[in-house]
């Protein structure tokens, strides 16, 4: 079975299981947590393109996610743009921000890219938190970015009105559809000629550029693709929770998401999804442990890094090769 056929088969099986989940487990808590899983899975799948396939040590993904969330919220709050239009527009805004970050990182390598992208995210966070001047007085003093309170009352995609008691199931299927598209694009990129170009630039940039592969073009391209879907995920996050605040820049969330990629398997197609599922299940399992929750997640990550450095995907591939 070719890689593409195997990926299609795995994707269809996962999609069928996800479609049936609300029927088999209709509880609201399970559905809402699954929707959050879809949102984080979109982010890590797209982050894996930049980090695992492109070999660019960017830590700007949460900043891009926040850009999408704030862009959708501000379009709805200030200009009354319907959320069905605001979410894709937020994706476009995030692409512009992502390409600017990509341009800033062109001359940098390795840890310097990580430091610059992390610094950009922190500057955005500080600017929002310290935004206290009144931009509008509608409903009281409202800073441009909402300040520490954030932005709310910016609209909805209409599913709460259509399904008053089951809107969270409708949001579940929207999140699933967005994840399916994001994963499909990821498969096309990784398995296609673009994936070969990205891996060449990652593994041997000197040789790749000598063969005519433009680092400038391909780095901006991968930043743009990743930023678009990350911004879409941010916009849907804003609509789902009906508020956007500085917590979307949380450093702990950033570490949680990058741990998903490491646990699942950096640079693989299905690894980030596996890692997201495992860490979200582990996080839920340790929710009652309070202060020991982060310690438990840290120990779990350490075990995976030491015992399975290639993540769950690498372990599954070795197991399959051993059986053959």
C-alpha positions, 0 to 999 in steps of 0.5 A, a space after each residue: 500500500 502506497 503512503 498516499 493510500 495509507 494516509 487516505 485510509 487512516 484519514 477516512 477511518 478517523 473521520 468516520 469515528 469522529 462523525 459517529 462520536 456525538 451519537 455514541 457519546 452525546 455528553 456535552 463535556 465530551 463534545 466540547 472537549 473534543 471540539 477543543 481538541 480539534 482546535 489544538 490539533 489544527 494548530 499543531 498540524 500546521 505548526 508541524 509543517 513549519 517546525 518538523 517539515 520546514 525545519 524552522 524553529 518558530 515559536 510564533 504559532 500561538 501569536 498567529 493563533 491569537 492574531 486570528 482570534 483577535 482579528 475575527 473578534 475585532 472585525 465583528 465587534 467594531 465593523 459588525 462583520 458576520 463571523 462566517 466572513 470574519 473567520 476567513 478574513 482573519 485567516 488572511 490577516 494572519 497570513 500577512 502577519 505570518 509572512 512578516 515573521 517569515 521575512 524577519 526570520 530569513 537571515 536567522 537559524 535555529 535558536 535565533 529564530 525561536 528567540 525572535 518569534 518568541 519575542 514577537 509573541 511577547 511584544 504582542 502580549 505586552 501591547 495588548 495587556 497595557 492597552 488601557 486608553 479608551 478606543 470607544 465608549 460604547 458600553 463603557 471604556 473599551 480599549 482597541 484590543 480589549 486590554 486585560 478584559 479582552 473582547 466579547 459580544 462580537 457575534 456568532 456563526 449562527 449555530 446557537 440560534 439554529 440549534 439552541 440546545 445542541 449548538 455545541 454539537 454543531 460547533 463540534 462538526 465545524 471544528 471537525 471539518 476545519 481539522 479535516 481540511 487542515 490535515 488534507 493540506 498537510 498530507 498534500 504538502 508533505 507527500 508532494 514535491 513541496 515536501 521534498 523541497 522543504 525537507 531538502 532545505 531542512 536537511 541540507 540547505 546549501 545543496 538544496 539552494 545550489 539545485 535551485 530551491 529558493 529558501 526565500 520563496 519556500 520559507 515564506 510559502 510554508 509560513 503563509 500556509 501554516 498561518 492561514 489555517 492557524 488563524 482560521 483555528 483562532 477565529 473559530 476559537 473566538 466564536 466557540 468561546 465568545 470571548 478573546 483575551 490575552 490568555 491566548 498568548 499563554 506560555 503554558 499553552 504554547 509548551 503544551 502544544 509543542 509537547 503534542 508535536 514531540 510526543 506524537 512525532 516531529 515531522 510526521 503526518 499523524 504524529 501531531 494528532 496522536 500527540 494531541 490526543 494523548 496529551 489531552 487525555 493525560 491532561 484530563 486524567 490529571 485534572 483532579 491532581 491540581 498542583 501535580 498536574 503540570 508535574 505529571 505532564 512534564 514527567 510524561 514528556 520526559 519519558 517520551 523524549 528519553 524512551 521514544 525520541 521519534 515519538 509515537 509515530 516513530 514507535 509505531 513505524 518500528 513496531 510495524 517494521 519489526 512484524 514484517 
